[in-house]
Amino acid sequence: MPDPSLSPTSALQGSTADRIVDLALRGAIRAAMALPYPRRVAFFGGVARRVAGPLAGYRRRALANLAMIHPDWPEARRQAVAEEVLDNFGRTLIENYSWRELGARLADTPVTGGGLPHLEEARAGGRPVIFVTGHFGNHEAPRHALTKAGHRIGGLYREMGNEFVNAHYAATMAEVSGPVFAKGRRGTLGFVRHLAGGGMATILFDLHDRAGVPIPFLGRPALTATTAADLALRYDALLLPYWGIRQADGLSFDVVLEEPIPHGTPVAMMEDATRRLEAQVRACPGQWFWVHRRWKGTPPQ
């Protein structure tokens, strides 16, 4: 049966190059979807590692970022981590298009960590909850696990530059749990209304934001949006970090819900969130998306 997330996007605008990229991605996804789930995930990891990642320049960018942050590492280690990054990127992409099967596999995955009692207390009291996470492991895995536990979780996301790809990828997020909102005036307004009504939602905070504040991340300042903290303070929302940590089999995850980030100044709250992400990246460096231009526009310390 055709995947509705891959429906035609003829009304969208974009360059010929964008359309070609979209058609190639659609073809790869359709081919992968014909495979059994474990083979599909491994296959797409291999495609990203050996073909798509190098062609898109992601391998080169990951190596450059790793060399900047870890100049003390042997070149062989940086190469190995970059390979793992691309493999995880490909696996995450196809897992999120395979959201039904991913959700089914996560149905019995326990959510661990000190944040659980705080989450239950917030739900019982109708208090809004903002989950913060990064492009690490599979950032959708915790939302699946918590949805299976009865929570309804929306999200605020940044649209991709390629409108054709964004249209079907955004659909995969919307199908998982609560409503998702594209970052921007209209999307943020919808997101705010969702929170104000006592809703739960996720924000990925680890992308470069030119309007953000410089917060040290892995030893270098990175422009970081304070949106999650600003909204938590404005709506008295609980701010909870969570992580979907890929396991050695490449298919299963540990889902960890950490203790809440205490309310304070927006910068202090995002510094706390950044330290929590740093701890995950240092423990499993190959699971963070080093392909992002995270340190763009900031000088070294």
Secondary structure as UniProt FT lines:
FT   HELIX           4..6
FT   TURN            10..11
FT   HELIX           16..33
FT   HELIX           37..47
FT   HELIX           48..52
FT   HELIX           53..56
FT   HELIX           58..69
FT   TURN            71..72
FT   HELIX           75..97
FT   HELIX           99..105
FT   TURN            106..108
FT   STRAND          111..112
FT   TURN            114..115
FT   HELIX           116..125
FT   STRAND          129..133
FT   TURN            139..140
FT   HELIX           141..148
FT   TURN            149..150
FT   STRAND          153..157
FT   HELIX           163..176
FT   STRAND          180..182
FT   HELIX           185..196
FT   TURN            197..198
FT   STRAND          200..204
FT   TURN            210..211
FT   STRAND          213..217
FT   TURN            218..219
FT   STRAND          220..224
FT   HELIX           227..234
FT   TURN            235..236
FT   STRAND          238..246
FT   TURN            248..249
FT   STRAND          253..257
FT   HELIX           266..283
FT   HELIX           285..287
FT   TURN            290..291
FT   TURN            294..297
//
